[in-house]
Amino acid sequence: MRQNDTRREICGRAIPLPGNDIDTDRIIPARFLKCITFKGLEAHAFEDDRRQMPDHPFNQARYQGATILVVGQNFGCGSSREHAPEALRRWGIRGIVGESFAEIFFGNCTAIGLPCLTLDAEDIAWLLEAISRHSEQEVLLDVQQRLVRVGERTLRATISDGTRHQLLTGTWNAMGVLLEAQHEIDRVARSLPYVNGYSQ
């Protein structure tokens, strides 16, 4: 187990982002994909939406420092771009809870250790309203127990067994898993003739 890379619980203030089908081009506009690294992407998260809507949640002072993002249905749809979850993570988001997620976006989030839990439509509607009314309220995402807790209320969340296992064991970090297996990789490589001195 990679103890430092596990994601069991994420607790913090939340930021509500109502609306369905929010795509990756809205999360991080395409003109910012020319960067060589992901450094600085957080400054451009939802940039066009924030310019068009001054009251956008990411513009509001009361949500600054929030670590949990609450979204609607089919969040992260559209083109596949690792930049979208990276922009959110670098902005400070450590977990996302929504009604549903686009499959590739969900996978890209998991690949950087950003848990995405789902709730049913009624619970998401309640959670968005609760956060809007009480922005100081902390939200707990419990990956291990598949729960979302807000004050005295506990909501039953969903996350696939495979993804949950990756987050709980730290094996979401593919590079870390490979580095830990370096000895075994070397052993196998030495046994392969096309790697180790193959000649006809």
FIKOL-699782 format. One record per residue: residue number from 1; residue in one letter; x, y, z of N, C-alpha, C in turn. Coordinates in nm, 4 decimals. Atoms other than C-alpha are relative to their C-alpha. Layout:
BEGIN
> NUM;A;X;Y;Z;X;Y;Z;X;Y;Z
...
//
This chain:
BEGIN
> 1;M;0.0834;-0.1199;0.0000;0.0000;0.0000;0.0000;0.0871;0.1253;0.0000
> 2;R;-0.0706;-0.1271;0.0040;0.1258;0.3474;-0.0871;-0.0718;0.0965;0.0944
> 3;Q;0.0735;-0.0689;-0.1054;0.0185;0.5091;0.2414;-0.0165;0.1491;-0.0275
> 4;N;0.0069;-0.1444;0.0219;0.1000;0.8671;0.1397;-0.0920;0.0375;-0.1155
> 5;D;0.0815;-0.0284;0.1168;-0.1084;0.8349;-0.1768;-0.1455;-0.0452;0.0148
> 6;T;0.1370;0.0483;-0.0176;-0.4271;0.6945;-0.0251;-0.0976;0.1168;0.0089
> 7;R;0.1071;-0.1000;-0.0055;-0.7548;0.8840;-0.0515;-0.1192;-0.0634;0.0696
> 8;R;0.1073;0.0609;-0.0776;-0.9865;0.7699;0.2272;-0.1112;0.0986;0.0310
> 9;E;0.0967;-0.1039;-0.0338;-1.1571;1.0887;0.3402;0.0525;0.1353;-0.0462
> 10;I;-0.0327;-0.1375;0.0359;-1.1612;1.4429;0.2072;-0.1013;0.0885;0.0701
> 11;C;0.0899;-0.0862;-0.0769;-1.3034;1.7099;0.4329;0.0367;0.1459;-0.0242
> 12;G;-0.0249;-0.1424;0.0184;-1.3428;2.0809;0.3714;-0.1253;0.0721;-0.0438
> 13;R;0.1126;-0.0775;0.0523;-1.5676;2.3593;0.2597;-0.0203;-0.0344;-0.1474
> 14;A;0.0335;0.0395;0.1366;-1.7431;2.3060;-0.0699;-0.0406;0.1211;-0.0838
> 15;I;0.0413;-0.1034;0.0949;-1.8172;2.5116;-0.3781;-0.1046;-0.0610;-0.0933
> 16;P;0.1064;0.0551;0.0846;-2.1468;2.4566;-0.5620;0.0106;0.0511;-0.1431
> 17;L;-0.0032;-0.0382;0.1412;-2.1504;2.4554;-0.9417;-0.1214;-0.0628;-0.0683
> 18;P;0.1217;0.0577;0.0568;-2.5082;2.3994;-1.0573;0.0031;-0.0037;-0.1521
> 19;G;0.0081;0.0121;0.1447;-2.5945;2.2939;-1.4104;0.0486;-0.1353;-0.0470
> 20;N;-0.0372;0.1290;0.0566;-2.5637;1.9843;-1.6245;0.0854;0.0177;-0.1251
> 21;D;-0.0776;0.0029;0.1237;-2.3302;1.8934;-1.9123;0.1053;0.1100;-0.0076
> 22;I;-0.1108;-0.0966;-0.0005;-2.0503;2.1286;-1.8077;0.1219;-0.0708;-0.0568
> 23;D;-0.1036;0.0755;0.0706;-1.7804;2.0275;-2.0520;0.1409;0.0492;0.0331
> 24;T;-0.1390;-0.0300;-0.0329;-1.4027;2.0318;-2.0363;0.0474;0.1322;-0.0599
> 25;D;-0.0387;-0.1284;0.0586;-1.3798;2.3376;-2.2623;-0.0438;0.1150;0.0890
> 26;R;0.0395;-0.1020;-0.0976;-1.5678;2.5337;-1.9983;0.0901;-0.0067;0.1230
> 27;I;-0.0878;0.0134;-0.1168;-1.3502;2.3939;-1.7201;0.1348;0.0652;-0.0277
> 28;I;-0.1263;-0.0635;0.0393;-1.0303;2.4945;-1.9041;-0.0046;0.0226;-0.1506
> 29;P;0.0126;-0.0287;0.1435;-1.0697;2.6697;-2.2421;0.1204;-0.0484;-0.0814
> 30;A;-0.0995;0.0662;0.0853;-0.8788;2.5166;-2.5320;0.1263;0.0825;-0.0208
> 31;R;-0.1193;-0.0816;0.0272;-0.6421;2.8124;-2.5778;0.1082;-0.0156;0.1071
> 32;F;-0.0988;0.0212;-0.1064;-0.4713;2.7161;-2.2503;0.0626;-0.1394;-0.0054
> 33;L;-0.0554;0.1349;0.0111;-0.3844;2.3667;-2.3716;0.1377;-0.0009;-0.0649
> 34;K;-0.1301;-0.0073;0.0664;-0.0674;2.4890;-2.5433;0.1162;-0.0036;0.0983
> 35;C;-0.1058;-0.0016;-0.1014;0.1227;2.4864;-2.2151;0.0799;-0.1304;-0.0025
> 36;I;-0.0875;0.1170;-0.0035;0.4159;2.2476;-2.1787;-0.0218;-0.0790;0.1287
> 37;T;0.0321;0.0644;-0.1271;0.3371;2.1741;-1.8124;-0.1377;0.0487;0.0442
> 38;F;0.1305;-0.0404;-0.0536;0.0199;2.2046;-1.6062;0.0106;0.1203;0.0937
> 39;K;-0.0222;-0.1090;-0.0946;0.1737;2.4804;-1.3944;-0.0777;0.1256;-0.0402
> 40;G;0.0733;-0.1242;0.0228;-0.0503;2.7857;-1.3624;-0.1389;-0.0167;-0.0578
> 41;L;0.1327;0.0200;0.0589;-0.3631;2.6249;-1.5091;-0.1123;0.0441;0.0926
> 42;E;0.1051;-0.0352;-0.0956;-0.5565;2.6981;-1.1905;-0.0532;0.1417;-0.0208
> 43;A;0.0420;-0.1391;0.0219;-0.5664;3.0672;-1.2810;-0.1040;0.0114;-0.1110
> 44;H;0.0896;-0.0066;0.1154;-0.7694;2.9828;-1.5916;-0.1193;-0.0950;0.0106
> 45;A;0.1156;0.0874;-0.0184;-1.0223;2.7380;-1.4471;-0.1285;0.0803;-0.0183
> 46;F;0.1287;-0.0656;0.0302;-1.3643;2.8377;-1.5845;0.0187;0.1464;-0.0433
> 47;E;-0.0313;-0.1405;0.0299;-1.2033;3.1536;-1.7229;-0.1100;0.0692;-0.0800
> 48;D;0.1023;-0.0669;0.0823;-1.4635;3.2273;-1.9917;-0.1313;0.0155;0.0753
> 49;D;0.1224;-0.0084;-0.0802;-1.7586;3.1466;-1.7650;0.0122;0.1095;0.1049
> 50;R;-0.0199;-0.0990;-0.1068;-1.6098;3.3656;-1.4920;-0.0032;0.1426;-0.0551
> 51;R;0.0054;-0.1339;0.0618;-1.5698;3.6591;-1.7309;-0.1426;0.0378;-0.0378
> 52;Q;0.1369;-0.0257;0.0436;-1.9242;3.6246;-1.8604;-0.0976;0.0110;0.1164
> 53;M;0.0885;0.0000;-0.1175;-2.0770;3.5689;-1.5155;0.0782;0.0452;0.1228
> 54;P;-0.0761;-0.0500;-0.1149;-1.9270;3.7918;-1.2445;-0.0337;-0.0713;0.1310
> 55;D;0.0382;0.0688;-0.1234;-2.1213;3.5966;-0.9797;0.0282;-0.1503;-0.0049
> 56;H;-0.0382;0.1412;0.0099;-1.9742;3.2631;-1.0906;0.0594;-0.0443;0.1340
> 57;P;-0.0513;0.0446;-0.1308;-1.8968;3.0530;-0.7800;0.1512;0.0113;0.0154
> 58;F;-0.1455;-0.0081;-0.0110;-1.5243;3.0475;-0.8601;0.0488;0.1442;0.0140
> 59;N;-0.0348;-0.1412;-0.0203;-1.5298;3.4301;-0.8447;-0.0345;0.0480;0.1406
> 60;Q;0.0531;-0.0483;-0.1266;-1.7013;3.4530;-0.5071;0.0977;-0.0235;0.1158
> 61;A;-0.0965;0.0065;-0.1104;-1.4859;3.5285;-0.2046;-0.0359;-0.1071;0.1013
> 62;R;0.0397;0.0943;-0.1052;-1.6901;3.3034;0.0227;0.0351;-0.1450;-0.0340
> 63;Y;-0.0370;0.1361;0.0392;-1.5891;2.9953;-0.1771;0.1506;-0.0178;-0.0207
> 64;Q;-0.1444;0.0142;0.0160;-1.2188;3.0698;-0.1978;0.0544;-0.0908;0.1097
> 65;G;-0.0546;0.0951;-0.0959;-1.0230;2.7941;-0.0304;-0.0813;-0.1271;0.0134
> 66;A;0.0808;0.1221;-0.0035;-1.2960;2.5358;-0.0863;0.0784;-0.1150;-0.0619
> 67;T;-0.0751;0.1153;0.0483;-1.1632;2.1849;-0.1451;-0.0886;-0.1067;-0.0637
> 68;I;0.0930;0.0977;0.0570;-1.4766;1.9983;-0.2559;-0.0910;0.0708;-0.0988
> 69;L;0.0837;-0.0562;0.1058;-1.6637;2.0689;-0.5790;-0.1265;-0.0842;-0.0123
> 70;V;0.1287;0.0689;0.0142;-2.0340;1.9836;-0.6060;-0.0601;0.0389;-0.1341
> 71;V;0.0427;-0.0244;0.1382;-2.1660;1.9460;-0.9618;-0.1264;-0.0803;-0.0318
> 72;G;0.1214;0.0675;0.0433;-2.4664;1.8209;-1.1572;0.0261;-0.1259;-0.0795
> 73;Q;-0.0010;0.1215;0.0815;-2.5077;1.5633;-1.4301;0.0991;0.0121;-0.1162
> 74;N;-0.0889;0.0096;0.1160;-2.2515;1.4556;-1.6923;0.1124;0.1047;0.0046
> 75;F;-0.1063;-0.0982;-0.0159;-1.9794;1.6805;-1.5535;0.1277;-0.0499;-0.0681
> 76;G;-0.1252;0.0345;0.0664;-1.6588;1.6872;-1.7597;-0.0182;-0.0655;-0.1348
> 77;C;0.0229;0.0571;0.1326;-1.8164;1.5834;-2.0889;0.0814;0.0781;-0.1041
> 78;G;-0.0738;-0.0684;0.1062;-1.6689;1.6870;-2.4236;0.1338;-0.0653;-0.0259
> 79;S;-0.1288;0.0555;0.0415;-1.3111;1.6463;-2.5347;0.0785;-0.0537;0.1187
> 80;S;-0.0861;0.0576;-0.1036;-1.0609;1.4381;-2.3417;0.1196;0.0911;0.0198
> 81;R;-0.1176;-0.0819;-0.0290;-0.8117;1.6666;-2.1758;0.0343;-0.0125;0.1476
> 82;E;-0.0472;0.0129;-0.1372;-0.6084;1.5937;-1.8660;0.0093;0.1356;0.0695
> 83;H;-0.0123;-0.1348;-0.0545;-0.5828;1.9695;-1.8215;-0.1197;0.0378;0.0879
> 84;A;0.1198;-0.0386;-0.0758;-0.9403;1.9900;-1.6851;0.0104;-0.0406;0.1468
> 85;P;-0.0165;0.0328;-0.1416;-0.8927;1.7880;-1.3651;0.1250;0.0619;0.0614
> 86;E;-0.1211;-0.0633;-0.0534;-0.5403;1.9305;-1.3302;-0.0281;0.1450;0.0404
> 87;A;0.0328;-0.1385;-0.0338;-0.6782;2.2869;-1.3373;-0.0793;0.0058;0.1302
> 88;L;0.0804;0.0031;-0.1223;-0.9324;2.1973;-1.0686;0.0858;-0.0364;0.1210
> 89;R;-0.0850;0.0421;-0.1114;-0.6764;2.0173;-0.8518;0.0941;0.1119;0.0419
> 90;R;-0.0932;-0.1078;-0.0318;-0.4317;2.3049;-0.8754;-0.0712;0.1221;0.0564
> 91;W;0.0798;-0.1070;-0.0622;-0.7110;2.5498;-0.7881;-0.0229;-0.0294;0.1480
> 92;G;0.0174;0.0387;-0.1405;-0.7455;2.3541;-0.4641;-0.1024;-0.1089;0.0235
> 93;I;0.1017;0.1041;-0.0142;-1.0148;2.0950;-0.5329;0.0667;-0.1340;0.0311
> 94;R;-0.0554;0.1293;-0.0406;-0.9411;1.7642;-0.3577;-0.1002;-0.1139;-0.0147
> 95;G;0.1023;0.1020;0.0223;-1.2678;1.5801;-0.4254;-0.1191;0.0626;-0.0686
> 96;I;0.1167;-0.0489;0.0735;-1.5754;1.6113;-0.6461;-0.1164;-0.0942;0.0273
> 97;V;0.1205;0.0807;-0.0149;-1.9290;1.4934;-0.5844;-0.1036;0.0547;-0.0976
> 98;G;0.0959;-0.0432;0.1016;-2.1910;1.5014;-0.8583;-0.1030;-0.1072;-0.0276
> 99;E;0.1019;0.0976;0.0374;-2.4906;1.3324;-1.0109;0.0571;-0.1046;-0.0961
> 100;S;-0.0689;0.0936;0.0884;-2.2771;1.1775;-1.2864;0.1178;0.0724;-0.0647
> 101;F;-0.1211;-0.0540;0.0608;-1.9430;1.2236;-1.4632;0.0225;-0.0639;-0.1364
> 102;A;-0.0417;0.0569;0.1275;-1.8223;1.1807;-1.8190;0.1108;-0.1010;0.0280
> 103;E;-0.0882;0.1126;-0.0304;-1.6253;0.8562;-1.8324;0.1485;0.0371;-0.0071
> 104;I;-0.1422;-0.0318;0.0149;-1.2938;0.9945;-1.9613;0.0436;0.1001;0.1065
> 105;F;-0.0316;-0.0965;-0.1054;-1.3024;1.2894;-1.7208;0.0173;-0.0727;0.1331
> 106;F;-0.0063;0.0771;-0.1240;-1.3700;1.0478;-1.4346;0.1330;-0.0752;0.0083
> 107;G;-0.1265;0.0730;0.0027;-1.0708;0.8362;-1.5396;0.1194;0.0912;0.0189
> 108;N;-0.1103;-0.0951;-0.0150;-0.8449;1.1407;-1.5685;0.0098;0.0511;0.1438
> 109;C;-0.0012;-0.0408;-0.1411;-0.9484;1.2484;-1.2179;0.0620;-0.1087;0.0865
> 110;T;-0.0536;0.1115;-0.0781;-0.8747;0.9058;-1.0753;0.1512;-0.0097;-0.0176
> 111;A;-0.1427;0.0121;0.0302;-0.5331;0.9088;-1.2446;0.0863;0.1005;0.0750
> 112;I;-0.0768;-0.0965;-0.0802;-0.4306;1.2124;-1.0360;-0.0463;-0.0004;0.1462
> 113;G;0.0412;0.0128;-0.1389;-0.5941;1.0953;-0.7130;-0.1073;0.0970;0.0427
> 114;L;0.1094;-0.0932;-0.0282;-0.8979;1.3236;-0.7358;-0.1303;-0.0795;0.0023
> 115;P;0.1184;0.0853;-0.0084;-1.1960;1.1196;-0.6072;-0.1258;0.0683;-0.0526
> 116;C;0.1298;-0.0467;0.0493;-1.5325;1.1578;-0.7818;-0.1069;-0.0957;0.0521
> 117;L;0.1093;0.0790;-0.0527;-1.8356;1.0315;-0.5902;-0.1309;0.0486;-0.0603
> 118;T;0.1290;-0.0389;0.0560;-2.1903;1.0293;-0.7223;-0.1100;-0.0142;0.1052
> 119;L;0.1216;0.0030;-0.0810;-2.5192;1.1012;-0.5466;-0.1192;0.0040;-0.0940
> 120;D;0.1179;-0.0090;0.0862;-2.8721;1.0755;-0.6775;-0.0427;0.1461;-0.0136
> 121;A;0.0374;-0.1375;0.0369;-3.0403;1.3852;-0.8236;-0.0565;0.0773;0.1185
> 122;E;0.0616;-0.0678;-0.1142;-3.2404;1.4647;-0.5110;0.1037;0.0427;0.1024
> 123;D;-0.1042;-0.0337;-0.0970;-2.9362;1.4526;-0.2839;0.0926;0.1099;-0.0516
> 124;I;-0.0835;-0.1063;0.0576;-2.7298;1.6657;-0.5227;-0.0712;0.1343;0.0092
> 125;A;0.0773;-0.1251;-0.0086;-3.0067;1.9275;-0.5369;0.0023;0.0535;0.1425
> 126;W;-0.0026;-0.0422;-0.1409;-3.0199;1.9343;-0.1579;0.1378;0.0529;0.0376
> 127;L;-0.1361;-0.0385;-0.0354;-2.6408;1.9564;-0.1276;0.0374;0.1348;-0.0613
> 128;L;-0.0275;-0.1294;0.0639;-2.6110;2.2418;-0.3779;-0.0678;0.1136;0.0759
> 129;E;0.0749;-0.1030;-0.0735;-2.8768;2.4366;-0.1890;0.0607;0.0222;0.1384
> 130;A;-0.0560;-0.0108;-0.1346;-2.7243;2.3620;0.1521;0.1308;0.0783;-0.0008
> 131;I;-0.1285;-0.0717;0.0088;-2.3804;2.4852;0.0435;-0.0223;0.1460;-0.0347
> 132;S;0.0285;-0.1383;0.0382;-2.5250;2.7963;-0.1187;-0.0473;0.0821;0.1197
> 133;R;0.0523;-0.0708;-0.1173;-2.7000;2.8862;0.2053;0.1043;0.0123;0.1098
> 134;H;-0.0969;0.0033;-0.1096;-2.4143;2.7935;0.4386;0.1374;-0.0372;-0.0561
> 135;S;-0.1290;0.0269;0.0654;-2.0818;2.8262;0.2597;0.1090;-0.0382;0.0990
> 136;E;-0.0995;0.0347;-0.1012;-1.8946;2.7829;0.5882;-0.0096;-0.1463;0.0443
> 137;Q;0.0235;0.1382;-0.0402;-2.0365;2.4309;0.6332;0.1010;-0.0942;-0.0650
> 138;E;-0.0946;0.0969;0.0547;-1.7794;2.1547;0.5940;-0.0728;-0.1234;-0.0526
> 139;V;0.0529;0.1208;0.0621;-1.8493;1.8529;0.3755;0.1087;-0.1067;0.0093
> 140;L;-0.0938;0.1119;-0.0071;-1.6877;1.5123;0.4242;-0.0330;-0.1002;-0.1088
> 141;L;0.0123;0.1074;0.0972;-1.6350;1.2756;0.1328;0.0723;-0.1211;0.0575
> 142;D;-0.0555;0.1218;-0.0578;-1.5821;0.9287;0.2775;0.0064;-0.1061;-0.1098
> 143;V;-0.0183;0.0956;0.1094;-1.4396;0.7130;-0.0017;-0.0142;-0.1424;0.0517
> 144;Q;0.0014;0.1361;-0.0533;-1.3989;0.4094;0.2201;-0.1423;-0.0491;0.0266
> 145;Q;0.1363;0.0400;-0.0351;-1.7599;0.4064;0.3427;-0.1028;0.0354;-0.1073
> 146;R;0.0896;-0.0454;0.1071;-1.9067;0.5547;0.0211;-0.1120;0.0888;0.0563
> 147;L;0.0941;-0.0909;-0.0632;-2.0710;0.8395;0.2117;0.0416;0.1446;-0.0225
> 148;V;-0.0247;-0.1439;-0.0044;-2.1040;1.2166;0.1974;-0.0713;0.0509;0.1243
> 149;R;0.0589;-0.0494;-0.1246;-2.1602;1.3833;0.5343;0.0035;0.1517;0.0020
> 150;V;0.0127;-0.1450;-0.0135;-2.2835;1.7380;0.5866;-0.0766;0.0259;0.1285
> 151;G;0.0661;-0.0212;-0.1278;-2.3571;1.8388;0.9438;-0.0530;-0.1314;0.0555
> 152;E;0.0624;0.1199;-0.0549;-2.6021;1.5842;1.0846;-0.0504;-0.0949;-0.1087
> 153;R;0.0569;0.0806;0.1077;-2.6979;1.4478;0.7441;0.1069;-0.0837;-0.0689
> 154;T;-0.0885;0.0916;0.0705;-2.5355;1.1468;0.5798;-0.0678;-0.0462;-0.1281
> 155;L;0.0536;0.0372;0.1306;-2.5865;1.0770;0.2087;0.0776;-0.1203;-0.0536
> 156;R;-0.0624;0.1190;0.0553;-2.5191;0.7418;0.0458;0.0536;0.0302;-0.1397
> 157;A;-0.0654;-0.0310;0.1271;-2.2696;0.7867;-0.2400;0.0356;-0.1283;-0.0737
> 158;T;-0.0391;0.1126;0.0838;-2.1567;0.5615;-0.5239;0.1384;0.0257;-0.0585
> 159;I;-0.1273;-0.0016;0.0699;-1.8095;0.4835;-0.6537;0.0307;-0.1459;-0.0324
> 160;S;-0.0225;0.1387;0.0413;-1.7046;0.1734;-0.8455;0.1031;-0.0677;0.0901
> 161;D;-0.0915;0.0762;-0.0852;-1.5225;-0.1018;-0.6584;0.1451;0.0181;-0.0427
> 162;G;-0.1366;-0.0115;0.0489;-1.2156;-0.0778;-0.8813;0.0624;0.1341;0.0311
> 163;T;-0.0505;-0.1344;-0.0277;-1.1777;0.2987;-0.8478;0.0194;0.0208;0.1493
> 164;R;-0.0109;-0.0105;-0.1463;-1.2435;0.2836;-0.4752;0.1264;-0.0700;0.0487
> 165;H;-0.1197;0.0750;-0.0406;-0.9717;0.0190;-0.4373;0.1270;0.0781;-0.0341
> 166;Q;-0.1176;-0.0787;0.0394;-0.7222;0.2340;-0.6306;0.0232;0.1158;0.0962
> 167;L;-0.0131;-0.1163;-0.0873;-0.7923;0.5367;-0.4106;0.0374;-0.0394;0.1423
> 168;L;-0.0273;0.0431;-0.1367;-0.7817;0.3421;-0.0845;0.1387;-0.0599;0.0162
> 169;T;-0.1313;0.0641;-0.0085;-0.4551;0.1660;-0.1671;0.1124;0.0838;-0.0592
> 170;G;-0.1025;-0.0844;0.0614;-0.2747;0.4452;-0.3503;0.0447;-0.0472;-0.1359
> 171;T;-0.0423;0.0523;0.1302;-0.2540;0.2439;-0.6702;-0.0567;0.0807;-0.1161
> 172;W;0.0400;-0.0929;0.1057;-0.4202;0.5268;-0.8642;0.1246;0.0636;-0.0616
> 173;N;-0.1242;-0.0637;0.0444;-0.0645;0.6616;-0.8931;0.0809;-0.1009;-0.0807
> 174;A;-0.0618;0.1015;0.0855;0.0494;0.4503;-1.1894;0.1517;0.0118;-0.0024
> 175;M;-0.1453;-0.0179;0.0012;0.3981;0.6015;-1.1965;0.0625;-0.0525;0.1291
> 176;G;-0.0499;0.0490;-0.1274;0.4459;0.5280;-0.8279;0.0003;-0.1516;0.0071
> 177;V;0.0075;0.1466;0.0017;0.3329;0.1685;-0.8748;0.1122;-0.0578;-0.0850
> 178;L;-0.1085;0.0471;0.0858;0.5798;0.1249;-1.1616;0.1355;0.0141;0.0678
> 179;L;-0.1281;-0.0205;-0.0670;0.8669;0.2715;-0.9607;0.0213;-0.1003;0.1123
> 180;E;-0.0114;0.0986;-0.1065;0.7918;0.0402;-0.6708;0.0306;-0.1392;-0.0553
> 181;A;-0.0204;0.1316;0.0616;0.8018;-0.2547;-0.9114;0.1273;-0.0058;-0.0838
> 182;Q;-0.1195;-0.0079;0.0841;1.1373;-0.1564;-1.0616;0.0814;-0.1296;0.0007
> 183;H;-0.0785;0.1253;-0.0093;1.3129;-0.4718;-0.9350;-0.0638;-0.1086;-0.0861
> 184;E;0.0691;0.1023;0.0776;1.0480;-0.6965;-1.0895;0.0044;0.0311;-0.1494
> 185;I;-0.0090;-0.0412;0.1409;1.0503;-0.4974;-1.4147;0.1373;-0.0365;-0.0557
> 186;D;-0.1364;0.0334;0.0438;1.4288;-0.5382;-1.4379;0.0177;-0.1506;-0.0162
> 187;R;-0.0129;0.1454;0.0065;1.4029;-0.9104;-1.3664;-0.0643;-0.0558;-0.1271
> 188;V;0.0691;0.0463;0.1209;1.1493;-0.9643;-1.6445;0.0762;0.0438;-0.1247
> 189;A;-0.0734;-0.0510;0.1163;1.3478;-0.7449;-1.8856;0.1234;-0.0855;-0.0293
> 190;R;-0.1208;0.0825;0.0196;1.6605;-0.9557;-1.8297;-0.0333;-0.1363;-0.0611
> 191;S;0.0388;0.1307;0.0527;1.4644;-1.2674;-1.9278;-0.0491;0.0057;-0.1449
> 192;L;0.0523;-0.0167;0.1348;1.3503;-1.1245;-2.2609;0.1152;0.0127;-0.0999
> 193;P;-0.1138;-0.0041;0.0943;1.5884;-1.1967;-2.5500;0.0047;0.1272;-0.0837
> 194;Y;-0.0025;-0.1218;0.0824;1.4809;-0.8893;-2.7468;0.0365;0.1236;0.0799
> 195;V;-0.0480;-0.1091;-0.0844;1.5784;-0.6700;-2.4498;0.1450;-0.0261;0.0424
> 196;N;-0.1291;0.0347;-0.0580;1.8840;-0.8566;-2.3261;0.0891;-0.0726;-0.1005
> 197;G;-0.1025;0.0558;0.0889;2.1398;-0.9119;-2.6037;-0.0477;-0.0974;-0.1026
> 198;Y;0.0506;0.0925;0.1018;1.9254;-1.0807;-2.8626;0.0808;0.0129;-0.1278
> 199;S;-0.0674;-0.0024;0.1295;2.1089;-1.1786;-3.1769;-0.0444;-0.1235;-0.0776
> 200;Q;0.0436;0.1122;0.0840;2.0187;-1.4045;-3.4723;0.1125;-0.0988;-0.0227
//
